[in-house]
Amino acid sequence: MEIRTARPAEYDAVGELTVRAYLDDGMSAASPYLAELRDAATRAAETELLVAVDDGGALLGTVTFTPPGSGFGEITKGPDEAGFRMLAVPSTRRRQGVGGALVRACVDRARAAGCARLRLSSAPTMAPAHRLYERLGFARTPELDWPPYPDLPREADFVLLTYALELGGYCDRCGEPAGAGGHEGCRRARALEPPRYCPDCRRRLVVQVTPAGWTARCVEHGVTAG
């Protein structure tokens, strides 16, 4: 499995995959949000639209990473916060590590950008996604829960749940505390090379570089890829 930026030729397929995944999770086929989910091209122009693909290039899942300052960042606040939206893995592709790999890719990008935290919103019906977020260290932020359609009476009682991950940890290039400052050179270098240290526990990573990208394995926290 590879995590990478979506290609323009894939935008239509990414949009349909996202819609299918949300319908699988119980979203009404009449929801006005489906049009936004289907419009992958617009969000790709303003965010980083990521996809997971298998060895044959088939789409497995997608997520939209919203860097600091993005207009797509619904609940992000200020230059030190990033977010992600529209995590989508069809039911036929679940329990294969796809969702976790996509979320970790967003965590890696937020850390590389020097962010203090990563935020997201999620529908109350998406219990499997909530369990994934909690396993990865996200915590609920109920003070930021919000209604996506406040002007529609039929959806007035529908409130999105919010989560955040604090991104303290360690710099994944030099291994020093991430909050200590002085990592601008590390961030520039990381745009061109794989990580060296686990950002969660500071262990040295086992890195493998291939023509298609890289993988980095921590004995405690698993594998990330780029």
N, C-alpha and C positions, 0 to 999 in steps of 0.2 A: 504494500500500500504506500502511495506517495501523497503528500499534502503539498499543493502548489496553488498559485494564482490561476483562476479560471481564464480560459482563452475565449476571445470573442465568438468563435464558432460554437462554443459550448453554452452560451448564455441562454438560449431557448431551452435547452435540455436541463440546465441548472434550475431555471424557473419552474419547469414542470415537475422536476424532482422535489423542489421545495413545497409546491402545492400538494403533491401527493403525500409527502411526509406529514404535513399539517392535517390533511384530511384523515390520515391514518390515526392521528392523535385525537380525533373527535371534532375538529373544526367544522362548522356548518358549511355546506356547499354554497350557501347564500351569503357568507360573510364578505363584507366589502374589503377585508384585508387580503383576500386571495389575489386581487389584481396587483397589489404591491408585492406580494410574494412572487408572483409570476414575472415581474419586471426586473430580471436580473441585470439587464444592461444598464439601467439607470443607477442602481446601487454600485455596480462595478466601476462606474465613472467617478464616484464620490467616496468610495471606501476601498478596502481590499477584499475582494470576493475570492474566498478560498474554496477549493474542492479537494476531496479525497478520491483517488482513482486507483484501480487495481493494475496489475502488471500489463493487462491488455488495453488499458486506457478507459475502461468503463467507469462511469461515475458511481461512487458509493455514498457520497454525502457532500454537504456544503455548509459553510458558515460565512457570515459577513462580519469582518473585523472593522470596527470603527475607531480610527486613531484619534488622538486628542484634537478637538476643534472641529470634528466632522459634524455636519448637519444631521447625519443619521444617528448620532449618539443621543438617544432619547433621554437618558438619565445621567450621562457623564457631566462632570462639573469641573471646569478649569483645565489647564494645560497638563496636569499630572494624572489625568484619568482617561482610560480607554474603555471600550466596550465591545461587545459582540451581539449580533442579532441573527435571527433566522437560522439557527442550528437545525439542520434537517437531514435525517437519515431515514429512508423508507423502511417500513416494518420488515421487509424481506432481507435487509442488510444489517439489522440490529444484532447486538450481542457478539459483534466481531471486532470491537475496539475502535470503530470508526468515529463515533461521537467523541470519545475521549481524546483521540488523536487530533481532531479538529479543535477542541477546546484548548488542548495543550499548545497547539500552534498559535492560538490567540494570546495565550499567556506569554509565550516566547516573544511575540511581537510587541506586547505591552512592555515587557521588561526591557527589550532592546531599545524601546523609545524612551526609557527612563521613567515610566509611569509608576505612581505610587499604588494604584489599584485598578482593577478591571471589573466592570459592572455589566449586568444583564437584567432583562425583564423576561418573564416566562408566564405562560397561561397556567391557571390552577390545575387544568386537566393533564398537564404534562409531567405526571409523577415520575416516570422513568428518568426524564431529563433532570428533575430535581435531585434524585438520588445520585446521579452522575456528578452534578455540581458539588454536592456535599462531600462525595468521596474525594474530589479534587481540591477540597479546602475552602470552597465558597461558603459564605454565611448569609443568612437572610438579613435584609435591610427593610423591614416592614414600614419604616417611616417614609420610604420612597415609593411604596406601592401606588399604582395609579390606574385610572379608568381610561382605556384607549378610545372609547366612543362615548364621551359624556353627553353628547347631544342626541343620542339615539335611545329612546325610552326602553326599547326591548333589550338593550345591553347595559342598562344603567347599573345593574348589580354585578357586572363583570369587571374585575380588577386584576391587573397584571401584578404578579409577585416579583420582587426584585432581590437580587443577590449581589454580593461583592467579594472579591478576593484581594486581600492586602498583599502587595508585592514587595515586601521587605526582602528577606532572603539574601542571596549572595549574587554578585556579578558572575555570569556564566562564562566570562572570558578570563578574568584575573583571580576569581575566587574570594575577593574581599567583600565586606558587607556592602550591599547594593545602596543602602541609604547613606553611605559615608561620603558620597560625592566623588568627583574626579574620574568619572567613567566615560567621559565623552570620547576619548580615544578608543576605549573598548567597544563602544557602540558603533563607531566607524569601522573598526576592524571586523566586528560581527556581521556587518553587511556583506562581507566577502568570505567569511570562513565559519566553520562550525563551532559550537561551544566547546569549552574545555572542562568546566566544572558544573556539577549539579547545582542549580540555583536554590534548591530546597535544603540540601544537607552539606554542600561544599565538597562532596566526594569528587575525585577525578573521574571523568567520564571515559568510557571505552568508545572511541569514535571510529567510524568506518566511512570513508569517502568513496563514492562511486560516480560514474559519468552522469547519473541521474540526480545526484544530490548527496546527502549524508544522513547517517543515523548516529545517535549518541545514546549510550546505555549507562544508566546508573543502577547499581545492584539493589538499591533501595526503592527508587522511584520509577523504574522502567525505562522505556525507549521513547525518545523524541526524534523527529525527522525533519529535514528541510531540503 
